[in-house]
Amino acid sequence: MNAARYDEKPKTWFRSDRVFLSDQQWFFHTREGVDVGPYDSQFEAEIEAGMLKELLREHAAKGDASMSVIREFVLDSYAMGRPLTPNFTRAMSSSQ
């Protein structure tokens, strides 16, 4: 499936593992270039990646900006006692 989101130009996406291990902690990549984590296990990172993916899909239909959805996801995790330290540097460099 090569469907583009509402606010994106169609492009070819490469397949790779979204979930990765760094310094004994698990993270996942987003299409927007954000690395979200850390998580204690690969399973937890995969579950959270799936949850964010569904949120992004729902909000894209409403025309919401992806980065706003990711920011809310991180803030909600923090409010629930699960502080995340996302890396937005890839996202910032690709948007310039």
C-alpha positions as CSV (number, residue, x, y, z in Angstrom):
1,M,0.0,0.0,0.0
2,N,1.5,3.3,-1.1
3,A,-1.2,5.7,0.2
4,A,-0.1,9.2,1.1
5,R,-1.5,11.0,4.1
6,Y,-3.8,13.9,3.7
7,D,-1.1,16.6,3.9
8,E,1.7,14.7,2.2
9,K,3.0,14.4,-1.4
10,P,3.1,10.8,-2.7
11,K,6.5,9.2,-2.4
12,T,8.2,5.9,-2.1
13,W,8.8,4.6,1.4
14,F,11.4,2.0,2.2
15,R,10.7,-0.8,4.6
16,S,12.8,-1.2,7.7
17,D,12.3,-2.0,11.3
18,R,10.7,0.9,13.1
19,V,11.8,-0.4,16.5
20,F,15.4,-0.3,17.4
21,L,17.7,-0.8,20.4
22,S,20.0,2.0,21.6
23,D,22.0,2.0,24.8
24,Q,19.9,-0.9,26.2
25,Q,16.7,1.0,25.6
26,W,14.1,0.5,22.9
27,F,12.8,3.3,20.5
28,F,10.8,3.5,17.4
29,H,11.0,5.7,14.3
30,T,8.1,7.7,12.8
31,R,7.7,8.7,9.2
32,E,8.0,12.3,10.4
33,G,11.6,11.6,11.4
34,V,11.1,11.4,15.2
35,D,12.6,8.7,17.4
36,V,10.2,8.0,20.3
37,G,11.3,6.3,23.5
38,P,12.9,5.0,25.5
39,Y,10.9,1.8,26.3
40,D,12.0,-1.1,28.5
41,S,11.3,-3.8,26.0
42,Q,10.9,-4.3,22.2
43,F,7.4,-5.5,22.8
44,E,6.4,-2.3,24.6
45,A,8.0,-0.1,21.8
46,E,6.1,-2.1,19.1
47,I,2.8,-1.7,21.0
48,E,3.3,2.1,21.4
49,A,4.4,2.5,17.8
50,G,1.1,0.8,16.7
51,M,-0.9,3.0,19.0
52,L,0.8,6.2,17.6
53,K,0.3,4.9,14.1
54,E,-3.5,4.6,14.7
55,L,-3.6,8.0,16.3
56,L,-1.9,9.5,13.3
57,R,-4.2,7.8,10.9
58,E,-7.3,9.0,12.8
59,H,-6.0,12.6,13.0
60,A,-4.9,12.7,9.4
61,A,-8.5,12.2,8.3
62,K,-9.4,15.3,10.2
63,G,-6.5,17.3,8.7
64,D,-4.5,17.5,11.9
65,A,-0.7,18.1,11.6
66,S,1.3,14.9,12.4
67,M,3.9,16.7,14.6
68,S,1.1,18.0,16.8
69,V,-0.3,14.5,17.2
70,I,3.2,13.2,18.1
71,R,3.7,16.0,20.6
72,E,0.4,15.2,22.3
73,F,1.3,11.5,22.4
74,V,4.6,12.3,24.2
75,L,2.9,14.7,26.6
76,D,0.1,12.1,27.4
77,S,2.8,9.5,28.1
78,Y,4.5,11.9,30.4
79,A,1.2,12.7,32.2
80,M,0.7,8.9,32.7
81,G,4.0,8.6,34.5
82,R,5.9,7.3,31.4
83,P,8.3,10.1,30.5
84,L,9.7,9.8,27.0
85,T,12.6,11.6,25.5
86,P,11.9,11.8,21.8
87,N,14.5,12.9,19.3
88,F,13.1,15.5,16.9
89,T,16.5,16.4,15.3
90,R,15.8,14.2,12.2
91,A,12.4,15.8,11.9
92,M,13.7,19.3,12.2
93,S,16.5,18.8,9.7
94,S,14.1,17.2,7.1
95,S,11.6,20.1,7.3
96,Q,14.2,22.8,6.6
